[in-house]
């Protein structure tokens, strides 16, 4: 069974986090939530999440994907945590999926893995990933090798479904999309 771990820090964007976890689990992808800042992590809009595990208990070799939500100050808290940066570098080096949405591609930039890659980010932050050597794309979801990036809360379902397609398969992701009635609004 494919698997992923999403790293949460205080100030995470709730839509991006909960949507991704929900959709991946609907795709039968084992998805753990790992907290980087305690037993209860509070989102940018006051929603509290109890992580499945602490970042110290994450063995990146046990997962196929490492996922980062945005949110302010969530992305800042992720990028200032040396354990997060080290985990990104390890996952990327081992050719695991490394995915980030909203402002979180800046964390990937800090880890040095965006150089020469196409990526997207929350509007207004484009120059920051370009400075890191990335080629900015306005696409809602961008896949370049094992890196997946997306724009923000409104693109969370598309981001999650692309992850589902890559980690499980397109048929499963399409079935989940239909069951969520996305075919009615596409």
Order of alpha helices (4+ residues) and beta strands (2+ residues): beta-alpha-beta-beta-beta-beta-beta-alpha-alpha-beta-alpha-beta-alpha-beta-beta-beta-alpha-alpha
